[in-house]
Every structure is written in structure tokens, then in C-alpha cells.
Amino acid sequence: MGLFKFVTNGFINFFGITQPTPQHERQAIWFITGLLVLIVLGAAVVFGVIVMAFGR
């Protein structure tokens, strides 16, 4: 959980989002980390489609 918390805190501090309360911290960790993972996977899929379509 340490890495997820580190990534979430970095995201929150970078974008100036209000810090979550201790009760909501775990939910925020999963939500923000999940969204970041989806964005990275989506970008990888788009990259793969472009390489397959225009490769060679």
C-alpha cells in the first residue's frame, strides 16, 4: 500500500487537490491509482493500434 499511497499523495499535491480525510484516504488511494492505471493502459492500447496499423 506504500507505493499506492506515495503515487496518490504525489498526484494530490501536484494538482492541488484537497487532502482526503483519514476515513476517505483508502478510497482515494484506490480511486486515483485505478484511474492512473486505466490511463496508462489506454495509452498503451492506442500506441499498439497505431504501431499495428502504420508499422513497417
Secondary structure as UniProt FT lines:
FT   HELIX           2..15
FT   TURN            22..24
FT   HELIX           25..54
//
